[in-house]
Amino acid sequence: HYGMFVDVVFVIDDLDEPLYEVVRRGLATASQAGYERVSMPAIRFGVMRGIGGTEVEKIDGIARAIQDQEADPENSIKELSVVVFGDRALSAQLRQRLDPA
């Protein structure tokens, strides 16, 4: 990549803020930039899995941030993917929390 990124929104997670705030800031920034399709990693579930709250708290933070972004009348994001690598249980928990029906 030679230090150049196109269509990437970087959000710093210094682990001092609740995960909700980090995810919400990233989604809001992507929306303000006019992105309609966004993919984001399931942050704090890789090497930081044991840091920043319980798994339930982190899943809830991600889900609430997504739901609040969807409810924003100025939201431009039409499609959002949360990327989960090799963890079917986490993927299922996120899916259930986002779409309990």
Beta strands, then each sheet from edge to edge (+ up, - down):
strand 1: 37-41
strand 2: 79-83
sheet 1: 1+ 2+
end
